[in-house]
Amino acid sequence: MKPLDERPYADPETAARKLVEIPSATPAVQDGRIYIERINAQFVALLKGSRGHPEFGAGIRYAVEKGWLDLHESGTCVRLAPADKDLLGG
């Protein structure tokens, strides 16, 4: 039996890798941008990430730092990194 407080996306790298998968399967709205709330909703609903813990924010920050996602200056949308980036590989 798993403990109730186990959080599968507590590791920022694990969360970031999952968060990069979501926009790669989500239609962009303009100029390749995907609204961050669409990613957050899917992270919570489909992947059972938690709104009450910092997994989402830590995952987004990690993905931006690694260059996997480009966060718009407004903070409301992201864009996937160019195809030549190694997004999900080691």
FENHU-V749264 format. One record per residue. RES is the residue in three letters. SS is DSSP state (A for helix, B for strand, O for the rest). Layout:
RES&SS, RES&SS
//
This chain:
MET&O, LYS&O, PRO&O, LEU&O, ASP&O, GLU&O, ARG&O, PRO&O, TYR&O, ALA&O, ASP&O, PRO&A, GLU&A, THR&A, ALA&A, ALA&A, ARG&A, LYS&A, LEU&A, VAL&A, GLU&A, ILE&A, PRO&A, SER&A, ALA&O, THR&O, PRO&O, ALA&O, VAL&O, GLN&B, ASP&O, GLY&O, ARG&B, ILE&B, TYR&B, ILE&A, GLU&A, ARG&A, ILE&A, ASN&A, ALA&A, GLN&A, PHE&A, VAL&A, ALA&A, LEU&O, LEU&O, LYS&O, GLY&O, SER&O, ARG&O, GLY&O, HIS&O, PRO&O, GLU&A, PHE&A, GLY&A, ALA&A, GLY&A, ILE&A, ARG&A, TYR&A, ALA&A, VAL&A, GLU&A, LYS&O, GLY&O, TRP&O, LEU&B, ASP&B, LEU&B, HIS&O, GLU&O, SER&O, GLY&O, THR&O, CYS&B, VAL&B, ARG&B, LEU&B, ALA&O, PRO&O, ALA&O, ASP&O, LYS&O, ASP&O, LEU&O, LEU&O, GLY&O, GLY&O
//
